[in-house]
Amino acid sequence: MSDKTMPSFVGMAPSGDVELGRVQLAPEVLEVIIGIATTEVAGVANTRGNFATGVAEKFGKVMHGKGVKTEWSEEGLTIDVYCVIEYGYSVPEVAKEIQEQIRHSIFHMTSLETKEVNIHITGIQFEAETDTI
């Protein structure tokens, strides 16, 4: 997943009287922040990735940005997150908590306001049955 329709770097204009320089964020930084914020919410089983992220994770690489799509426009930052919810949790409550967690994390780590945070529930994960011998 992890589509990047954002410019290669997101720049923030300096504030105040003194101009010290520009701060630029790579889109991958936002994806990692969003991915970690999503998985910290109770009830989220995992985020949906594509074949390449699945192969990379099989070899031990942690892909925090999988299942995240970001789009930067004149109006602001739009975020789409594709995730799987654990069975037994309220889907609307978990989705709302994911939205709040992402907005909070993005604002406090980058000072960027988000225009939209869209949550797409792609499945429900049931408890895996264990065989007893």
N, C-alpha and C positions, 0 to 999 in steps of 0.2 A: 504494500500500500504506500504509505509515506510519500505521497505526491507533493512536489514542491512547485507551486505556481507563484511563489513569492520571489522577489528579487534575490540575487545571490547574497546580499547582505541587507539587513534592516538597519537603517541609520536613525539615530535620535539626535536632534539638535541640542546643543549645549544650552543650559539655562543659567540665568543670572547675568551679572555684569561682565564677568571674566570668561573669555572663551578659551578653554583648555584644549579643545580638540573634539573629535567626533567619536561616538561609541557605535560600533557596528556589531550586529548579531548575525551569525550564520543561521539559516533556517533549521539546520540540524539541532541547534541549541534549543530552539523552541519545541521541536519534536521530542527531545529528551525530557524537557520539563513537563510537557503535556503527558507523555507516556508514564513517567514516574507518578505524577499527580493522579492519573487515572487508576493505576494499580494499587495506590494507597487507600482507595475507597473500599470499605467492607462490602462484599457482595459481588465484586468484579472478579471473575475467574481468570480472564486474560483478554488481550486485545488481538484483533485479527490482523494477520500479516499476509504476505504473499509467499509464493514458493521459495523465492530467494532468501527471505528472512527465516523461513522454516529450516532450510538447509544450513544456514549460518548458525542457528540455535542448536542444531544437532551436533555441530562441532564445538559447542561450548561458548559461542559468542552471545552476549546478552544484547538484544535489540530493543532498546527502550522506546524508539520512535515508531515501532510497527503499529499499524492500525490508525495512524494519524495522518490527516490531510490538512494542510494549512494553505490559505489563500489570502494574499495581501492586496487590498484595493484602496482607493481614495477614501472610502468610508471607514476603513479600519481592517482589523484582522478577523478573518472567519476561520473557525476551526471545526473540523469534522473528525469524530472519534468513533471507530468501529470496535465494539467489544462484546464479550460473552459474559452473561450474568450467572451466578451460582443459583441453583434451584433453592427455593424457599425465601428468597429476598423479593421485596416489592420493586418491580421494574421502575415505576415512576419515581419512587423515593431514591433508588440508587442512581438513576439518570440525573435527577436534580442535584444530588450530592456530587456527582462527577462534574457537572457544570460549575458548581460553586467552587470546588477544589481547583479546577483548572483556571478559572478567572482569578482566584486568590493567588495561586502560584505564579501565573504569568505577570500579574500586576506587581507583586512584591519582589520578584526576581529581575524583572526587566523594565518596570514602569510603563508597560504598554497596556492600553485598554483594548479589550476584545469587543468586536461588533457582535459576533454570534459564536456560540459554542453549541454545536449540534451533536447529539449523541445518537448513534445508530446501534441498536441491540441486534446482533447477528445470530444469537443463539442462547440457549440455556444449558448450562453444564450440570448434569446430574451426578450424584455421588457414585464413585466407582465401587462396584461390589467386589469384595475380596473373597477368594476361595479359601475355605478352611479345610484342613486335612486331618 
